[in-house]
Amino acid sequence: MTAELPVVPHHIGGEALTGERLIDVTNPASGAAIRRLSLGDATLVARAIDAARAAHPAWRDTPPAKRAQVMFRFKMLLERDAEAICRLISEEHGKVPEDAMGELKRGIENVDYACGVAELLKGEYSHNAGPEIDTWSNHQPLGIVAGITPFNFPAMVPLWMYPMAIACGNAFILKPSEQVPSAAIKMAELLEEAGLPAGIFNVVHGDREAVEALIDAPEVRALSFVGSTPVARAIYRRGAEQGKRVQALGGAKNHAVVLPDADLDNAANTLVGAAFGSAGERCMAISVAVCVGDATADALVEKLAGQARELRIGTGTEHGLDMGALINASHRDKVAGYLEQGVASGAELLVDGREHPLVAASPGYFLGASLFDRVTPEMSIYRDEIFGPVLCVVRVTSFDDAIALINAHQYGNGTCLFTGDGEAARRFADSIEVGMVGINVPLPVPVAFHSFGGWKESLFGDLHAYGPDAVRFYTRRKAISQRWPRPLQRDGADFSFPSN
């Protein structure tokens, strides 16, 4: 049966290529194979590098304004084909169409930002920086760069990377998750339609062999990665040892602090969406609600439990739902295992996602929303990134205790505070050791003209993703000092260090 399924190809040098090594691509809502995917190896990665190397010199020398024109056309094509792209995302990931569309729109914002690359690449100039010496700096592309992206955002996370990398004059090789490959191929086709020269954007599907080939290839000057912390750390170390520029975003355990003066109805409404949207498979999902005081916790838990039980869950391709399936059976079982661990460690499981009717009735990988109360820091459900529809409530006695709790955690990706107190909000934003902070905003994902990134075990590397940091990451600065001595007035040898 699977032999009759369409095969998702690689995209290298403008060509669609397939090989003999094939795996199934599954719809998480049904558990059924819907496509087959051709897996690449080190030989195919080398072919992509050759295509990028051949195409890069002409693209590097293309004026930034002309490179921006390709991005303008690409943005229009993404908007034209948005429904088709979102359908691919929902079929392969399981997220509902509204969520897929939200992901794509946030990704398109990064293409919009890349359209301004001519302004962003402007250097600095100083006239008479020294005696009759003019000095300027500019941003030059690195050459061939690569991105390794996760399953949870098939469109948005790659769009964090390659639009700006390409606009800055680089050639890009994308290795998307093998679980959600089709959106990447659709993007490659649209870039080609937008006028991007063949070989500047290449897509190689694969497993560990393809990833290691990209890391070890000397021609690949920079790597962008989003995934789990152990893999992010390993890629950062291995790439950095070879002198590559590496940006590796890892795991998260995002806390929301709820103060007694907060609007609890608003907090509950937004926390439910932030915790359970996309089945919790977001690196910015809120997975811990830290309530200051038992009265705050009791009131919030009652509201959260009621809403968690009423979530509309079903097939990701259907409109009007709140949540779809998890990505695969093993991940669904892993999340369910954390529910068992939480109960065994003494947490109160107020809403058990395993009891949702779809868990038993559907062949898909469903798990309902789960809510724990009275979670404590030593529990695995508090320490670990579960990456599923599980929200833990932790009770503390003071605001200072809440801040200390978050700062002590290994992850520092995102956090938020619910309050009506401006002074508390200011103190929280200043003292919290987390890369992205929201005040009454539960998913503080920066817009495209800022940058995205966490602290501590959530990010390895000096620069954040997209926005201004993307220009810094995908280019290197060169400073030029120039002097034209006048005829017959040339200086003699000077053996002291030059100064102004």
C-alpha positions as CSV (number, residue, x, y, z in Angstrom):
1,M,0.0,0.0,0.0
2,T,2.7,2.5,0.9
3,A,4.5,1.9,-2.4
4,E,1.6,3.7,-4.1
5,L,2.0,6.8,-1.9
6,P,3.5,10.0,-3.3
7,V,7.2,10.4,-2.5
8,V,8.4,13.7,-1.0
9,P,11.7,14.5,-2.8
10,H,14.8,16.5,-2.0
11,H,15.4,19.8,-3.7
12,I,18.9,20.3,-4.8
13,G,20.2,22.7,-7.5
14,G,16.6,23.3,-8.6
15,E,16.0,19.6,-9.2
16,A,13.6,17.2,-7.3
17,L,15.6,14.1,-6.4
18,T,14.7,10.8,-4.8
19,G,16.6,7.8,-3.6
20,E,16.0,4.2,-2.6
21,R,15.9,4.8,1.1
22,L,12.2,5.6,1.9
23,I,10.3,6.0,5.1
24,D,6.6,6.7,5.8
25,V,5.2,10.2,6.6
26,T,2.2,9.7,8.9
27,N,-0.9,11.7,9.6
28,P,-0.9,11.9,13.5
29,A,-4.7,12.2,13.5
30,S,-5.2,8.8,11.8
31,G,-2.0,7.0,12.3
32,A,-2.0,6.2,8.6
33,A,0.9,6.8,6.2
34,I,0.0,9.5,3.7
35,R,3.3,10.0,1.9
36,R,6.8,8.5,1.6
37,L,10.0,10.4,2.2
38,S,13.3,9.9,0.5
39,L,16.1,10.0,3.1
40,G,19.4,11.5,2.1
41,D,22.9,10.6,3.2
42,A,26.4,12.1,3.2
43,T,26.7,11.8,-0.6
44,L,23.5,13.7,-1.1
45,V,24.6,16.4,1.3
46,A,27.8,16.7,-0.7
47,R,25.7,17.2,-3.8
48,A,23.8,20.0,-2.2
49,I,27.0,21.6,-1.1
50,D,28.3,21.4,-4.6
51,A,25.1,23.0,-6.0
52,A,25.3,25.8,-3.4
53,R,29.0,26.4,-4.0
54,A,28.4,26.8,-7.8
55,A,25.5,29.2,-7.3
56,H,26.9,31.3,-4.5
57,P,29.4,33.6,-6.2
58,A,26.9,35.2,-8.5
59,W,24.3,35.5,-5.7
60,R,26.9,37.1,-3.4
61,D,27.6,39.7,-6.0
62,T,23.9,40.4,-6.7
63,P,23.0,43.8,-5.2
64,P,21.0,43.6,-1.9
65,A,18.1,45.5,-3.5
66,K,17.7,42.8,-6.2
67,R,18.0,40.0,-3.6
68,A,15.2,41.8,-1.7
69,Q,13.0,41.8,-4.8
70,V,13.1,38.0,-4.7
71,M,12.0,38.1,-1.0
72,F,9.1,40.5,-2.0
73,R,7.9,38.0,-4.6
74,F,8.4,35.1,-2.2
75,K,6.2,36.8,0.4
76,M,3.4,37.3,-2.1
77,L,3.6,33.7,-3.2
78,L,3.4,32.5,0.4
79,E,0.3,34.6,1.0
80,R,-1.2,33.3,-2.3
81,D,-0.6,29.6,-1.3
82,A,-1.2,30.0,2.4
83,E,-4.2,27.6,2.5
84,A,-2.3,24.9,0.7
85,I,0.8,25.2,2.9
86,C,-1.3,25.1,6.1
87,R,-3.1,22.0,4.8
88,L,0.3,20.2,4.5
89,I,1.3,21.3,8.0
90,S,-2.0,20.0,9.5
91,E,-1.8,16.7,7.6
92,E,1.8,15.9,8.8
93,H,2.0,17.7,12.2
94,G,-1.6,17.3,13.4
95,K,-2.1,20.9,14.5
96,V,-5.4,22.5,13.7
97,P,-5.7,24.8,10.6
98,E,-6.0,28.0,12.6
99,D,-2.8,27.2,14.5
100,A,-1.0,26.3,11.2
101,M,-2.1,29.6,9.7
102,G,-0.9,31.5,12.8
103,E,2.5,29.8,12.4
104,L,2.7,30.6,8.8
105,K,1.8,34.3,9.3
106,R,4.5,34.7,11.9
107,G,7.0,33.1,9.5
108,I,5.9,35.5,6.7
109,E,6.8,38.4,9.1
110,N,10.4,37.3,8.8
111,V,10.3,37.3,5.0
112,D,8.8,40.8,5.3
113,Y,11.8,41.8,7.5
114,A,14.2,40.3,5.0
115,C,12.8,42.5,2.3
116,G,14.5,45.4,4.1
117,V,17.9,43.8,3.8
118,A,19.4,46.7,1.7
119,E,18.9,49.0,4.7
120,L,20.0,46.4,7.2
121,L,23.3,45.7,5.4
122,K,24.4,49.3,5.3
123,G,27.8,49.7,6.9
124,E,29.5,52.5,8.8
125,Y,31.8,55.2,7.4
126,S,34.2,57.6,9.0
127,H,35.9,60.3,7.0
128,N,39.4,61.2,8.2
129,A,39.4,58.5,10.9
130,G,43.2,59.0,10.8
131,P,45.5,61.4,8.9
132,E,43.9,61.4,5.4
133,I,42.6,57.9,6.1
134,D,38.9,57.0,5.6
135,T,37.6,53.9,7.3
136,W,34.4,52.0,6.7
137,S,32.9,48.6,7.6
138,N,30.5,46.4,5.8
139,H,28.6,43.1,6.2
140,Q,29.7,40.3,4.0
141,P,28.0,36.9,3.6
142,L,29.5,33.8,5.1
143,G,29.0,31.6,2.0
144,I,27.1,28.3,2.6
145,V,25.0,28.0,5.7
146,A,22.6,25.4,7.0
147,G,19.5,25.0,9.1
148,I,18.3,21.9,11.0
149,T,14.7,22.4,12.1
150,P,12.2,20.6,14.3
151,F,8.8,19.0,13.7
152,N,6.7,21.4,15.7
153,F,6.9,24.4,13.3
154,P,7.3,23.1,9.8
155,A,7.0,26.5,8.2
156,M,7.8,29.1,10.9
157,V,11.1,27.9,12.3
158,P,12.7,27.5,8.8
159,L,11.4,30.9,7.9
160,W,13.3,32.3,10.9
161,M,16.5,31.2,9.1
162,Y,16.7,31.1,5.4
163,P,15.0,34.3,4.2
164,M,17.5,36.5,6.0
165,A,20.4,34.2,5.3
166,I,19.6,34.3,1.6
167,A,18.9,38.0,1.6
168,C,22.3,38.6,3.1
169,G,23.9,36.8,0.2
170,N,24.4,33.3,1.4
171,A,23.4,29.9,-0.1
172,F,21.3,27.8,2.3
173,I,20.8,24.1,2.9
174,L,17.8,23.1,5.0
175,K,17.5,19.8,6.8
176,P,13.8,19.8,8.0
177,S,12.3,17.2,10.3
178,E,11.6,14.0,8.5
179,Q,8.2,13.9,10.2
180,V,7.0,17.1,8.5
181,P,8.8,17.4,5.2
182,S,6.3,18.7,2.7
183,A,6.1,22.3,3.7
184,A,9.9,22.7,3.1
185,I,9.6,21.4,-0.5
186,K,6.6,23.7,-1.1
187,M,8.8,26.7,0.0
188,A,11.6,25.6,-2.3
189,E,9.2,25.6,-5.2
190,L,7.9,29.0,-4.3
191,L,11.4,30.5,-4.0
192,E,12.2,29.1,-7.4
193,E,9.0,30.7,-8.8
194,A,10.0,34.0,-7.1
195,G,13.2,34.0,-9.1
196,L,15.8,32.7,-6.7
197,P,18.6,31.1,-8.7
198,A,18.9,27.3,-8.5
199,G,21.3,26.1,-5.9
200,I,20.8,29.0,-3.5
201,F,18.2,27.1,-1.5
202,N,18.5,23.4,-1.2
203,V,16.4,20.9,0.9
204,V,18.0,17.6,2.0
205,H,15.8,15.2,4.1
206,G,17.6,12.8,6.3
207,D,18.5,11.4,9.7
208,R,21.6,11.5,11.8
209,E,23.9,10.8,8.9
210,A,22.7,13.9,7.0
211,V,22.9,16.1,10.1
212,E,26.5,15.0,10.8
213,A,27.5,15.5,7.2
214,L,26.3,19.1,7.4
215,I,28.1,19.7,10.7
216,D,31.4,18.2,9.5
217,A,31.4,19.7,6.0
218,P,34.1,22.5,6.0
219,E,32.2,24.4,3.3
220,V,29.2,24.9,5.7
221,R,30.3,28.1,7.6
222,A,27.3,28.4,10.0
223,L,24.6,26.2,11.5
224,S,21.2,27.1,12.9
225,F,19.5,24.5,15.0
226,V,16.2,24.3,17.0
227,G,15.4,21.1,19.0
228,S,16.1,19.5,22.3
229,T,18.8,20.7,24.7
230,P,21.0,17.5,24.5
231,V,21.2,17.7,20.7
232,A,21.6,21.5,20.7
233,R,24.6,21.2,23.1
234,A,26.1,18.4,21.0
235,I,25.7,20.3,17.7
236,Y,27.1,23.5,19.3
237,R,30.2,21.8,20.6
238,R,30.9,19.8,17.5
239,G,30.3,22.8,15.2
240,A,32.3,25.2,17.3
241,E,35.2,22.9,17.5
242,Q,35.5,23.1,13.8
243,G,35.4,26.9,13.8
244,K,31.8,27.2,12.6
245,R,29.4,29.8,13.7
246,V,26.6,28.0,15.6
247,Q,23.3,29.0,16.9
248,A,21.6,26.1,18.7
249,L,18.2,26.7,20.4
250,G,17.3,24.0,23.0
251,G,14.5,23.0,25.4
252,A,12.3,25.0,27.6
253,K,10.2,24.9,30.8
254,N,8.3,28.2,30.6
255,H,6.7,29.5,33.8
256,A,3.8,31.9,34.2
257,V,3.7,33.7,37.6
258,V,0.2,34.7,38.8
259,L,0.0,37.4,41.5
260,P,-3.0,37.9,43.7
261,D,-3.9,41.1,42.0
262,A,-4.1,39.5,38.5
263,D,-7.2,39.4,36.4
264,L,-7.8,35.6,37.0
265,D,-10.3,35.3,34.2
266,N,-7.9,36.7,31.7
267,A,-5.0,34.7,33.1
268,A,-7.0,31.4,32.9
269,N,-8.2,32.1,29.4
270,T,-4.8,32.9,28.0
271,L,-3.0,30.2,30.0
272,V,-5.2,27.5,28.6
273,G,-4.3,28.5,25.1
274,A,-0.6,28.9,25.9
275,A,-0.4,25.6,27.7
276,F,-2.5,23.4,25.4
277,G,-2.4,25.1,22.0
278,S,-0.7,22.8,19.4
279,A,-1.0,20.0,22.0
280,G,1.7,21.7,24.0
281,E,4.3,21.0,21.4
282,R,5.8,24.4,21.4
283,C,9.1,25.6,22.8
284,M,7.2,28.7,24.1
285,A,4.3,26.7,25.7
286,I,3.5,27.6,29.3
287,S,4.0,24.4,31.2
288,V,4.2,25.8,34.8
289,A,1.8,28.2,36.5
290,V,3.4,29.6,39.6
291,C,0.6,31.0,41.9
292,V,1.5,33.3,44.7
293,G,-0.7,32.3,47.7
294,D,-3.1,29.5,48.1
295,A,-6.1,31.7,47.5
296,T,-4.8,32.6,44.1
297,A,-4.0,29.0,43.3
298,D,-7.4,27.7,44.4
299,A,-9.3,30.2,42.3
300,L,-7.0,29.8,39.2
301,V,-7.0,26.0,39.3
302,E,-10.8,25.9,39.4
303,K,-11.0,28.0,36.2
304,L,-8.2,26.1,34.5
305,A,-9.7,22.7,35.2
306,G,-13.1,23.7,33.9
307,Q,-11.6,24.9,30.6
308,A,-9.2,22.1,30.2
309,R,-12.0,19.5,30.3
310,E,-14.0,21.4,27.6
311,L,-11.3,21.7,25.0
312,R,-12.4,20.7,21.5
313,I,-10.0,18.1,20.3
314,G,-10.0,16.3,17.0
315,T,-8.5,15.8,13.5
316,G,-6.0,18.6,12.7
317,T,-7.5,19.2,9.3
318,E,-10.9,20.2,10.8
319,H,-11.7,23.8,11.5
320,G,-13.0,25.1,14.8
321,L,-11.0,22.9,17.1
322,D,-8.7,23.8,19.9
323,M,-6.1,21.0,19.7
324,G,-5.1,18.2,17.5
325,A,-3.1,15.0,17.9
326,L,0.5,14.7,19.1
327,I,3.2,14.0,16.5
328,N,3.6,10.3,16.9
329,A,2.7,7.3,19.1
330,S,6.0,7.2,21.0
331,H,5.8,10.8,21.9
332,R,2.2,10.4,23.0
333,D,3.2,7.5,25.2
334,K,6.1,9.5,26.6
335,V,3.8,12.3,27.6
336,A,1.4,9.8,29.2
337,G,4.3,8.3,31.1
338,Y,4.9,11.7,32.7
339,L,1.4,11.7,34.0
340,E,2.1,8.4,35.8
341,Q,5.3,9.9,37.2
342,G,3.5,13.0,38.4
343,V,0.9,10.9,40.3
344,A,3.6,8.6,41.7
345,S,5.5,11.6,43.1
346,G,2.5,13.0,44.9
347,A,1.2,15.7,42.6
348,E,-2.6,16.0,42.3
349,L,-3.8,15.1,38.8
350,L,-7.0,17.2,38.5
351,V,-7.6,16.6,34.8
352,D,-6.2,13.4,33.2
353,G,-5.7,13.6,29.4
354,R,-5.7,9.9,29.1
355,E,-9.4,9.8,29.9
356,H,-10.3,11.8,26.8
357,P,-12.6,9.6,24.5
358,L,-10.4,10.0,21.5
359,V,-7.5,8.2,23.3
360,A,-9.3,4.9,23.1
361,A,-11.6,5.5,20.1
362,S,-9.1,6.9,17.5
363,P,-6.1,5.2,15.8
364,G,-4.5,8.6,15.9
365,Y,-2.0,9.9,18.6
366,F,-4.4,11.8,20.8
367,L,-4.1,12.8,24.4
368,G,-6.4,15.3,26.2
369,A,-5.3,18.2,28.3
370,S,-3.9,17.4,31.7
371,L,-3.7,19.6,34.8
372,F,-1.5,19.0,37.9
373,D,-1.8,20.9,41.2
374,R,0.6,21.0,44.1
375,V,3.7,20.3,42.0
376,T,7.0,20.7,43.7
377,P,10.5,21.4,42.2
378,E,12.0,18.0,42.8
379,M,9.3,16.2,40.6
380,S,10.2,15.1,37.1
381,I,7.1,16.8,35.7
382,Y,8.5,20.1,37.0
383,R,12.1,19.6,36.0
384,D,11.7,18.1,32.5
385,E,10.5,19.5,29.3
386,I,7.4,17.3,28.7
387,F,6.5,18.9,25.3
388,G,2.8,17.9,25.5
389,P,-0.5,19.2,26.8
390,V,0.4,19.1,30.5
391,L,0.2,22.2,32.8
392,C,1.7,22.1,36.3
393,V,0.6,24.4,39.1
394,V,3.2,25.3,41.7
395,R,2.2,27.2,44.9
396,V,4.6,29.7,46.5
397,T,4.2,32.1,49.4
398,S,5.7,35.2,47.9
399,F,6.7,37.0,44.7
400,D,10.3,36.7,45.6
401,D,9.9,32.9,45.9
402,A,8.4,32.8,42.4
403,I,11.3,34.7,40.9
404,A,13.9,32.5,42.7
405,L,12.1,29.4,41.5
406,I,12.3,30.4,37.9
407,N,15.9,31.6,38.1
408,A,17.0,28.3,39.6
409,H,15.6,26.2,36.7
410,Q,18.0,24.9,34.1
411,Y,16.0,26.4,31.2
412,G,15.5,30.1,30.5
413,N,13.5,30.4,27.3
414,G,10.3,32.3,28.0
415,T,8.3,33.4,31.0
416,C,5.4,35.7,31.8
417,L,3.8,37.5,34.7
418,F,0.1,38.2,35.3
419,T,-0.4,41.3,37.4
420,G,-2.0,44.7,37.6
421,D,1.0,46.2,39.5
422,G,3.4,48.1,37.3
423,E,6.2,48.1,39.9
424,A,6.0,44.3,40.2
425,A,6.1,44.0,36.4
426,R,9.2,46.2,36.2
427,R,11.0,44.2,38.9
428,F,10.1,40.9,37.3
429,A,11.3,42.0,33.9
430,D,14.6,43.3,35.4
431,S,15.4,40.4,37.7
432,I,14.2,37.3,35.9
433,E,17.0,35.2,34.2
434,V,15.0,34.3,31.1
435,G,15.5,35.5,27.5
436,M,11.9,36.4,26.6
437,V,9.5,38.0,29.1
438,G,5.8,38.7,28.9
439,I,3.7,41.0,31.1
440,N,0.2,39.7,30.8
441,V,1.3,38.2,27.6
442,P,1.7,34.4,28.0
443,L,3.5,33.7,24.7
444,P,6.1,36.5,24.5
445,V,7.4,35.5,21.1
446,P,9.1,38.7,19.7
447,V,8.0,40.2,16.4
448,A,10.3,39.7,13.4
449,F,12.2,43.0,13.9
450,H,13.3,41.9,17.3
451,S,15.1,38.6,18.0
452,F,14.1,35.3,19.5
453,G,16.2,33.4,22.0
454,G,16.5,32.1,25.6
455,W,19.2,31.9,28.2
456,K,20.9,29.1,30.1
457,E,20.2,25.6,28.7
458,S,17.8,27.0,26.2
459,L,20.3,28.6,23.9
460,F,23.9,27.7,22.9
461,G,25.6,30.5,21.0
462,D,25.9,34.2,21.3
463,L,23.2,35.4,18.9
464,H,19.5,34.9,19.0
465,A,17.3,33.9,16.0
466,Y,15.8,36.1,13.4
467,G,15.5,39.9,13.6
468,P,18.7,42.1,14.0
469,D,20.7,39.1,15.3
470,A,20.1,37.3,12.1
471,V,22.0,39.9,10.1
472,R,24.9,39.6,12.6
473,F,24.8,35.8,12.5
474,Y,24.6,35.4,8.7
475,T,27.3,38.0,7.9
476,R,30.7,38.9,9.1
477,R,32.0,42.4,9.5
478,K,34.9,43.7,7.5
479,A,36.6,47.0,8.3
480,I,38.6,48.8,5.6
481,S,41.0,51.7,6.1
482,Q,42.1,53.5,3.0
483,R,44.6,56.3,2.3
484,W,45.8,57.7,-1.0
485,P,49.2,59.5,-0.5
486,R,49.7,62.6,-2.6
487,P,52.3,62.4,-5.4
488,L,55.9,63.2,-4.2
489,Q,54.7,63.3,-0.6
490,R,55.0,59.7,0.3
491,D,55.9,58.9,3.9
492,G,59.1,57.1,4.9
493,A,59.2,54.0,7.0
494,D,57.5,54.3,10.4
495,F,58.3,51.6,12.9
496,S,55.9,52.7,15.7
497,F,52.4,51.4,16.1
498,P,50.1,53.7,14.1
499,S,47.9,56.1,16.1
500,N,45.7,59.0,15.3
